[in-house]
Amino acid sequence: MDIASIHNFYEKAVFSTVLDQCQHFPHLQDNDDVLADIACVALNRLPPRYIRHDVDLAFFQTEHERSESERAVMEAVEFAYGFVQARNAMRARR
């Protein structure tokens, strides 16, 4: 069984959105650990959608479902930026 091609459909979208949104947070742009934490928090807020090929899900989604997926990714990433920054600020105060 070839499982190397199996991945979460949301991973690429979340990684891309984290990097796109990073321009609004210049103090985080060079902090790969924090960006990875943000991606993890965002992915954990989304339902798992495992596929073998990106085209598999994209082909079967309606335009409405695609829009909802994009909205969900954006909301998850926005939440994750706030969450991770708040947690890091709390740690810094200790």
ROMAR-207336 format. One record per atom (N, C-alpha, C, O): residue number from 1; residue in three letters; chain; atom name; x, y, z. Coordinates in nm, 2 decimals. Example, Ala and Ser with C-alpha at 12.3 -4.5 7.8 and 13.67 -1.06 7.14 Angstrom:
// ROMAR-207336
i:aa:ch:at:X:Y:Z
1:ALA:A:N:1.32:-0.57:0.78
1:ALA:A:CA:1.23:-0.45:0.78
1:ALA:A:C:1.32:-0.33:0.78
1:ALA:A:O:1.42:-0.33:0.85
2:SER:A:N:1.28:-0.22:0.71
2:SER:A:CA:1.37:-0.11:0.71
2:SER:A:C:1.29:0.00:0.79
2:SER:A:O:1.34:0.11:0.80
// end
This chain:
// ROMAR-207336
i:aa:ch:at:X:Y:Z
1:MET:A:N:0.09:-0.12:0.00
1:MET:A:CA:0.00:0.00:0.00
1:MET:A:C:0.09:0.12:0.00
1:MET:A:O:0.18:0.13:0.08
2:ASP:A:N:0.06:0.22:-0.09
2:ASP:A:CA:0.14:0.34:-0.10
2:ASP:A:C:0.07:0.45:-0.02
2:ASP:A:O:-0.04:0.50:-0.07
3:ILE:A:N:0.12:0.48:0.10
3:ILE:A:CA:0.05:0.59:0.18
3:ILE:A:C:0.13:0.72:0.17
3:ILE:A:O:0.08:0.82:0.23
4:ALA:A:N:0.24:0.73:0.10
4:ALA:A:CA:0.32:0.85:0.10
4:ALA:A:C:0.24:0.96:0.04
4:ALA:A:O:0.27:1.08:0.07
5:SER:A:N:0.15:0.94:-0.05
5:SER:A:CA:0.07:1.05:-0.11
5:SER:A:C:-0.04:1.10:-0.03
5:SER:A:O:-0.10:1.20:-0.07
6:ILE:A:N:-0.08:1.03:0.08
6:ILE:A:CA:-0.19:1.08:0.16
6:ILE:A:C:-0.15:1.20:0.24
6:ILE:A:O:-0.05:1.20:0.31
7:HIS:A:N:-0.24:1.30:0.24
7:HIS:A:CA:-0.21:1.42:0.32
7:HIS:A:C:-0.35:1.49:0.35
7:HIS:A:O:-0.45:1.46:0.28
8:ASN:A:N:-0.34:1.58:0.44
8:ASN:A:CA:-0.46:1.66:0.48
8:ASN:A:C:-0.48:1.77:0.37
8:ASN:A:O:-0.39:1.85:0.35
9:PHE:A:N:-0.59:1.78:0.31
9:PHE:A:CA:-0.62:1.88:0.21
9:PHE:A:C:-0.60:2.02:0.25
9:PHE:A:O:-0.56:2.10:0.17
10:TYR:A:N:-0.62:2.05:0.38
10:TYR:A:CA:-0.60:2.18:0.43
10:TYR:A:C:-0.46:2.23:0.45
10:TYR:A:O:-0.43:2.35:0.47
11:GLU:A:N:-0.36:2.14:0.45
11:GLU:A:CA:-0.23:2.17:0.49
11:GLU:A:C:-0.17:2.28:0.40
11:GLU:A:O:-0.12:2.38:0.44
12:LYS:A:N:-0.18:2.26:0.27
12:LYS:A:CA:-0.12:2.36:0.17
12:LYS:A:C:-0.19:2.49:0.19
12:LYS:A:O:-0.13:2.60:0.18
13:ALA:A:N:-0.32:2.49:0.20
13:ALA:A:CA:-0.40:2.62:0.21
13:ALA:A:C:-0.36:2.69:0.34
13:ALA:A:O:-0.35:2.81:0.34
14:VAL:A:N:-0.35:2.62:0.45
14:VAL:A:CA:-0.31:2.68:0.57
14:VAL:A:C:-0.17:2.74:0.57
14:VAL:A:O:-0.14:2.85:0.61
15:PHE:A:N:-0.07:2.66:0.52
15:PHE:A:CA:0.06:2.70:0.51
15:PHE:A:C:0.07:2.83:0.43
15:PHE:A:O:0.14:2.93:0.46
16:SER:A:N:0.00:2.83:0.31
16:SER:A:CA:0.01:2.95:0.23
16:SER:A:C:-0.06:3.07:0.29
16:SER:A:O:0.00:3.18:0.28
17:THR:A:N:-0.17:3.05:0.36
17:THR:A:CA:-0.24:3.16:0.43
17:THR:A:C:-0.15:3.21:0.54
17:THR:A:O:-0.15:3.33:0.57
18:VAL:A:N:-0.09:3.13:0.62
18:VAL:A:CA:0.00:3.17:0.73
18:VAL:A:C:0.11:3.26:0.67
18:VAL:A:O:0.14:3.37:0.73
19:LEU:A:N:0.17:3.22:0.56
19:LEU:A:CA:0.28:3.30:0.50
19:LEU:A:C:0.22:3.43:0.44
19:LEU:A:O:0.29:3.53:0.45
20:ASP:A:N:0.10:3.43:0.38
20:ASP:A:CA:0.04:3.55:0.33
20:ASP:A:C:0.01:3.65:0.44
20:ASP:A:O:0.04:3.77:0.43
21:GLN:A:N:-0.04:3.60:0.55
21:GLN:A:CA:-0.08:3.68:0.66
21:GLN:A:C:0.04:3.73:0.74
21:GLN:A:O:0.03:3.83:0.81
22:CYS:A:N:0.15:3.67:0.73
22:CYS:A:CA:0.27:3.70:0.80
22:CYS:A:C:0.32:3.85:0.77
22:CYS:A:O:0.38:3.91:0.85
23:GLN:A:N:0.29:3.89:0.65
23:GLN:A:CA:0.33:4.03:0.62
23:GLN:A:C:0.26:4.13:0.71
23:GLN:A:O:0.31:4.25:0.72
24:HIS:A:N:0.15:4.10:0.77
24:HIS:A:CA:0.09:4.19:0.87
24:HIS:A:C:0.15:4.18:1.01
24:HIS:A:O:0.12:4.26:1.10
25:PHE:A:N:0.24:4.08:1.02
25:PHE:A:CA:0.31:4.06:1.15
25:PHE:A:C:0.46:4.06:1.13
25:PHE:A:O:0.52:3.95:1.14
26:PRO:A:N:0.52:4.17:1.09
26:PRO:A:CA:0.67:4.17:1.06
26:PRO:A:C:0.76:4.11:1.16
26:PRO:A:O:0.86:4.06:1.14
27:HIS:A:N:0.71:4.12:1.29
27:HIS:A:CA:0.80:4.07:1.40
27:HIS:A:C:0.80:3.92:1.40
27:HIS:A:O:0.88:3.86:1.47
28:LEU:A:N:0.71:3.85:1.33
28:LEU:A:CA:0.71:3.71:1.32
28:LEU:A:C:0.76:3.65:1.19
28:LEU:A:O:0.78:3.53:1.19
29:GLN:A:N:0.79:3.73:1.10
29:GLN:A:CA:0.83:3.68:0.96
29:GLN:A:C:0.95:3.59:0.96
29:GLN:A:O:0.96:3.50:0.88
30:ASP:A:N:1.04:3.61:1.05
30:ASP:A:CA:1.16:3.53:1.05
30:ASP:A:C:1.16:3.42:1.17
30:ASP:A:O:1.26:3.36:1.19
31:ASN:A:N:1.05:3.41:1.23
31:ASN:A:CA:1.04:3.31:1.34
31:ASN:A:C:0.97:3.19:1.30
31:ASN:A:O:0.84:3.17:1.31
32:ASP:A:N:1.04:3.09:1.24
32:ASP:A:CA:0.98:2.97:1.18
32:ASP:A:C:0.91:2.89:1.29
32:ASP:A:O:0.81:2.83:1.26
33:ASP:A:N:0.96:2.89:1.41
33:ASP:A:CA:0.89:2.81:1.52
33:ASP:A:C:0.75:2.86:1.54
33:ASP:A:O:0.66:2.79:1.56
34:VAL:A:N:0.74:2.99:1.55
34:VAL:A:CA:0.61:3.05:1.58
34:VAL:A:C:0.52:3.03:1.46
34:VAL:A:O:0.40:3.00:1.48
35:LEU:A:N:0.57:3.05:1.34
35:LEU:A:CA:0.48:3.03:1.22
35:LEU:A:C:0.43:2.88:1.22
35:LEU:A:O:0.32:2.86:1.18
36:ALA:A:N:0.52:2.79:1.25
36:ALA:A:CA:0.48:2.65:1.26
36:ALA:A:C:0.37:2.63:1.36
36:ALA:A:O:0.28:2.55:1.34
37:ASP:A:N:0.39:2.69:1.48
37:ASP:A:CA:0.29:2.68:1.59
37:ASP:A:C:0.15:2.74:1.53
37:ASP:A:O:0.05:2.68:1.56
38:ILE:A:N:0.16:2.85:1.47
38:ILE:A:CA:0.04:2.91:1.41
38:ILE:A:C:-0.03:2.81:1.31
38:ILE:A:O:-0.15:2.79:1.32
39:ALA:A:N:0.05:2.75:1.23
39:ALA:A:CA:-0.01:2.65:1.13
39:ALA:A:C:-0.07:2.54:1.20
39:ALA:A:O:-0.18:2.49:1.16
40:CYS:A:N:-0.01:2.49:1.31
40:CYS:A:CA:-0.06:2.37:1.38
40:CYS:A:C:-0.20:2.41:1.45
40:CYS:A:O:-0.29:2.33:1.44
41:VAL:A:N:-0.20:2.53:1.51
41:VAL:A:CA:-0.32:2.57:1.58
41:VAL:A:C:-0.44:2.58:1.47
41:VAL:A:O:-0.55:2.54:1.50
42:ALA:A:N:-0.40:2.64:1.36
42:ALA:A:CA:-0.51:2.66:1.25
42:ALA:A:C:-0.55:2.52:1.20
42:ALA:A:O:-0.67:2.50:1.19
43:LEU:A:N:-0.46:2.43:1.18
43:LEU:A:CA:-0.50:2.30:1.13
43:LEU:A:C:-0.59:2.22:1.23
43:LEU:A:O:-0.68:2.15:1.19
44:ASN:A:N:-0.56:2.24:1.36
44:ASN:A:CA:-0.64:2.17:1.46
44:ASN:A:C:-0.78:2.23:1.47
44:ASN:A:O:-0.86:2.16:1.53
45:ARG:A:N:-0.80:2.35:1.42
45:ARG:A:CA:-0.94:2.40:1.42
45:ARG:A:C:-1.02:2.36:1.30
45:ARG:A:O:-1.14:2.39:1.29
46:LEU:A:N:-0.96:2.30:1.20
46:LEU:A:CA:-1.03:2.26:1.08
46:LEU:A:C:-1.05:2.11:1.08
46:LEU:A:O:-0.98:2.03:1.14
47:PRO:A:N:-1.16:2.06:1.02
47:PRO:A:CA:-1.18:1.92:1.01
47:PRO:A:C:-1.08:1.85:0.93
47:PRO:A:O:-1.04:1.90:0.82
48:PRO:A:N:-1.04:1.73:0.96
48:PRO:A:CA:-0.94:1.66:0.88
48:PRO:A:C:-1.01:1.62:0.74
48:PRO:A:O:-1.12:1.57:0.74
49:ARG:A:N:-0.94:1.64:0.64
49:ARG:A:CA:-0.99:1.60:0.50
49:ARG:A:C:-0.87:1.54:0.43
49:ARG:A:O:-0.80:1.60:0.36
50:TYR:A:N:-0.85:1.41:0.45
50:TYR:A:CA:-0.74:1.34:0.39
50:TYR:A:C:-0.77:1.30:0.25
50:TYR:A:O:-0.88:1.24:0.22
51:ILE:A:N:-0.67:1.32:0.17
51:ILE:A:CA:-0.68:1.29:0.02
51:ILE:A:C:-0.55:1.24:-0.02
51:ILE:A:O:-0.45:1.25:0.05
52:ARG:A:N:-0.55:1.18:-0.14
52:ARG:A:CA:-0.42:1.14:-0.21
52:ARG:A:C:-0.37:1.25:-0.30
52:ARG:A:O:-0.25:1.27:-0.32
53:HIS:A:N:-0.46:1.31:-0.37
53:HIS:A:CA:-0.43:1.41:-0.47
53:HIS:A:C:-0.52:1.53:-0.45
53:HIS:A:O:-0.64:1.52:-0.44
54:ASP:A:N:-0.46:1.65:-0.46
54:ASP:A:CA:-0.54:1.77:-0.44
54:ASP:A:C:-0.66:1.78:-0.53
54:ASP:A:O:-0.76:1.83:-0.49
55:VAL:A:N:-0.64:1.74:-0.65
55:VAL:A:CA:-0.74:1.75:-0.75
55:VAL:A:C:-0.86:1.66:-0.71
55:VAL:A:O:-0.98:1.69:-0.75
56:ASP:A:N:-0.84:1.56:-0.63
56:ASP:A:CA:-0.95:1.47:-0.59
56:ASP:A:C:-1.06:1.55:-0.52
56:ASP:A:O:-1.18:1.54:-0.56
57:LEU:A:N:-1.03:1.62:-0.42
57:LEU:A:CA:-1.13:1.70:-0.35
57:LEU:A:C:-1.18:1.82:-0.43
57:LEU:A:O:-1.30:1.85:-0.43
58:ALA:A:N:-1.09:1.88:-0.49
58:ALA:A:CA:-1.12:2.00:-0.57
58:ALA:A:C:-1.22:1.97:-0.68
58:ALA:A:O:-1.31:2.05:-0.71
59:PHE:A:N:-1.21:1.85:-0.74
59:PHE:A:CA:-1.30:1.81:-0.84
59:PHE:A:C:-1.44:1.78:-0.79
59:PHE:A:O:-1.54:1.81:-0.86
60:PHE:A:N:-1.45:1.73:-0.67
60:PHE:A:CA:-1.58:1.69:-0.62
60:PHE:A:C:-1.65:1.80:-0.54
60:PHE:A:O:-1.76:1.79:-0.50
61:GLN:A:N:-1.58:1.91:-0.51
61:GLN:A:CA:-1.64:2.02:-0.43
61:GLN:A:C:-1.72:2.11:-0.52
61:GLN:A:O:-1.68:2.14:-0.64
62:THR:A:N:-1.83:2.16:-0.47
62:THR:A:CA:-1.90:2.27:-0.54
62:THR:A:C:-1.83:2.40:-0.52
62:THR:A:O:-1.75:2.41:-0.43
63:GLU:A:N:-1.87:2.50:-0.59
63:GLU:A:CA:-1.82:2.64:-0.57
63:GLU:A:C:-1.84:2.69:-0.43
63:GLU:A:O:-1.76:2.75:-0.37
64:HIS:A:N:-1.96:2.66:-0.38
64:HIS:A:CA:-2.00:2.70:-0.24
64:HIS:A:C:-1.91:2.63:-0.14
64:HIS:A:O:-1.86:2.69:-0.05
65:GLU:A:N:-1.88:2.50:-0.16
65:GLU:A:CA:-1.79:2.43:-0.07
65:GLU:A:C:-1.65:2.48:-0.07
65:GLU:A:O:-1.58:2.49:0.03
66:ARG:A:N:-1.60:2.52:-0.19
66:ARG:A:CA:-1.47:2.57:-0.21
66:ARG:A:C:-1.46:2.71:-0.13
66:ARG:A:O:-1.37:2.73:-0.06
67:SER:A:N:-1.57:2.79:-0.15
67:SER:A:CA:-1.57:2.92:-0.08
67:SER:A:C:-1.57:2.90:0.07
67:SER:A:O:-1.50:2.97:0.14
68:GLU:A:N:-1.65:2.81:0.12
68:GLU:A:CA:-1.66:2.78:0.26
68:GLU:A:C:-1.52:2.73:0.31
68:GLU:A:O:-1.48:2.76:0.42
69:SER:A:N:-1.45:2.64:0.24
69:SER:A:CA:-1.32:2.60:0.28
69:SER:A:C:-1.22:2.71:0.29
69:SER:A:O:-1.15:2.72:0.39
70:GLU:A:N:-1.22:2.80:0.19
70:GLU:A:CA:-1.13:2.91:0.19
70:GLU:A:C:-1.16:3.00:0.31
70:GLU:A:O:-1.07:3.05:0.38
71:ARG:A:N:-1.29:3.03:0.34
71:ARG:A:CA:-1.33:3.11:0.45
71:ARG:A:C:-1.29:3.04:0.59
71:ARG:A:O:-1.24:3.11:0.67
72:ALA:A:N:-1.31:2.91:0.60
72:ALA:A:CA:-1.27:2.84:0.72
72:ALA:A:C:-1.12:2.85:0.74
72:ALA:A:O:-1.08:2.86:0.85
73:VAL:A:N:-1.04:2.83:0.64
73:VAL:A:CA:-0.90:2.84:0.65
73:VAL:A:C:-0.86:2.98:0.70
73:VAL:A:O:-0.78:2.99:0.79
74:MET:A:N:-0.91:3.09:0.64
74:MET:A:CA:-0.88:3.22:0.68
74:MET:A:C:-0.92:3.25:0.82
74:MET:A:O:-0.84:3.30:0.90
75:GLU:A:N:-1.04:3.20:0.87
75:GLU:A:CA:-1.08:3.22:1.01
75:GLU:A:C:-0.99:3.14:1.10
75:GLU:A:O:-0.95:3.19:1.21
76:ALA:A:N:-0.95:3.02:1.06
76:ALA:A:CA:-0.86:2.94:1.15
76:ALA:A:C:-0.72:3.00:1.16
76:ALA:A:O:-0.67:3.00:1.27
77:VAL:A:N:-0.67:3.06:1.05
77:VAL:A:CA:-0.54:3.12:1.06
77:VAL:A:C:-0.54:3.25:1.14
77:VAL:A:O:-0.45:3.28:1.22
78:GLU:A:N:-0.65:3.33:1.12
78:GLU:A:CA:-0.66:3.45:1.20
78:GLU:A:C:-0.67:3.42:1.35
78:GLU:A:O:-0.61:3.49:1.43
79:PHE:A:N:-0.75:3.32:1.38
79:PHE:A:CA:-0.76:3.28:1.52
79:PHE:A:C:-0.62:3.24:1.57
79:PHE:A:O:-0.58:3.27:1.68
80:ALA:A:N:-0.55:3.16:1.49
80:ALA:A:CA:-0.42:3.10:1.54
80:ALA:A:C:-0.32:3.21:1.56
80:ALA:A:O:-0.24:3.20:1.66
81:TYR:A:N:-0.32:3.31:1.48
81:TYR:A:CA:-0.22:3.42:1.50
81:TYR:A:C:-0.25:3.49:1.63
81:TYR:A:O:-0.16:3.51:1.71
82:GLY:A:N:-0.37:3.52:1.66
82:GLY:A:CA:-0.41:3.58:1.79
82:GLY:A:C:-0.38:3.49:1.91
82:GLY:A:O:-0.32:3.53:2.01
83:PHE:A:N:-0.41:3.36:1.90
83:PHE:A:CA:-0.39:3.26:2.00
83:PHE:A:C:-0.24:3.25:2.04
83:PHE:A:O:-0.21:3.26:2.15
84:VAL:A:N:-0.16:3.22:1.93
84:VAL:A:CA:-0.02:3.20:1.96
84:VAL:A:C:0.05:3.32:2.01
84:VAL:A:O:0.13:3.32:2.10
85:GLN:A:N:0.01:3.44:1.96
85:GLN:A:CA:0.07:3.56:2.01
85:GLN:A:C:0.03:3.59:2.16
85:GLN:A:O:0.11:3.63:2.24
86:ALA:A:N:-0.09:3.56:2.19
86:ALA:A:CA:-0.14:3.58:2.33
86:ALA:A:C:-0.07:3.48:2.42
86:ALA:A:O:-0.02:3.52:2.53
87:ARG:A:N:-0.05:3.36:2.38
87:ARG:A:CA:0.02:3.26:2.46
87:ARG:A:C:0.17:3.30:2.48
87:ARG:A:O:0.22:3.29:2.59
88:ASN:A:N:0.23:3.35:2.38
88:ASN:A:CA:0.37:3.39:2.39
88:ASN:A:C:0.38:3.51:2.48
88:ASN:A:O:0.48:3.52:2.55
89:ALA:A:N:0.29:3.60:2.47
89:ALA:A:CA:0.29:3.72:2.56
89:ALA:A:C:0.27:3.68:2.71
89:ALA:A:O:0.34:3.73:2.79
90:MET:A:N:0.18:3.58:2.73
90:MET:A:CA:0.17:3.53:2.87
90:MET:A:C:0.29:3.47:2.92
90:MET:A:O:0.33:3.49:3.04
91:ARG:A:N:0.36:3.39:2.84
91:ARG:A:CA:0.49:3.33:2.88
91:ARG:A:C:0.59:3.43:2.91
91:ARG:A:O:0.67:3.42:3.00
92:ALA:A:N:0.60:3.54:2.83
92:ALA:A:CA:0.70:3.64:2.85
92:ALA:A:C:0.68:3.72:2.98
92:ALA:A:O:0.78:3.77:3.04
93:ARG:A:N:0.56:3.72:3.03
93:ARG:A:CA:0.53:3.79:3.16
93:ARG:A:C:0.57:3.71:3.28
93:ARG:A:O:0.59:3.77:3.39
94:ARG:A:N:0.59:3.59:3.26
94:ARG:A:CA:0.63:3.50:3.38
94:ARG:A:C:0.77:3.52:3.42
94:ARG:A:O:0.81:3.46:3.52
// end
